[in-house]
């Protein structure tokens, strides 16, 4: 079921859209007040923090009216609040806008910047930065790209156009090209089509893995891989062109690692060198770039092709 639109009376705050919580309709309600409900249902935010937000008027009803700490629990009510992250770490890299019209926004994202709020990042995300800078409250990303990956990200400007653009990805009517730097594998035939079943790694929630033949699972991921050029005096590294047919999480990273050519700077594959909650090493980014996208614009009918202006840094001994 589609989520209800944000009421016009509730504005963005510094580019951050409000979160919505629908209070369940219960036969026997255990919470006398809204504060009691929030403290128990969302214990990751301490009760005193919820109390302070209510006292500051930062929890609103559907009309945009502030609720207070003694507001009784109301079955079925929708409330709105803004996510906060204490001491959010600044990300010292900026995105570049490549294209904008009334329907579509195309952005060249740097490494390390998340696309959407989540976990320890809210304001330091591409979506929130763009909403605040461009005053586009309906802006929405059309696809996923890892925080560690740089390159093209497409956004719909208007909610009315969103589904038309997202269908391009669902129906695989968009040509995507990535670029990576990884070890050279002269012992394997190229170009190569990698097909496998990707699933979440049971040993680490933030990783994916290829299913083994014994698991007898149908393929759900496909990537075409070919070398562009060898790098360095000994040619130990290469620049690779990756064309994903499907869009599973970490698909390109897992496929390259499975071929014995893990992408340079990858903190998760083939082994975990740095967990998702550890500090970034800005001197050693993942050498993966969303290089180009091409498609027929479903709103304007025009043929579109966009290309990143970024360049992947080679291994230090190759420069």
FENURWO-V274086 format. One line per field, one symbol per residue. psi: psi as a letter, one per 40 degrees, with the letter a starting at -180 (. if undefined). Layout:
psi: ???
This chain:
psi: hiiiihidehiihfehiiihhhhihidhhehdiddddddddgeehidddddddddefehiaeeehiiieehihhheihihihiihhfhhihfiiihhdihaedihhihiiiehidiiibehcdfiddddddddefgdehhieiihideiiahhhihdiddedddddddddeffhhhhiiihiihgeeiiiiihhhihhihhdehdeiiihiiddefiiieihhhhiidiiiidefdiihihhghdifihfddddddddefgihhehedieihdhieeiiigeegihghhgdiiiihhedeeihihihieihhhiidee.
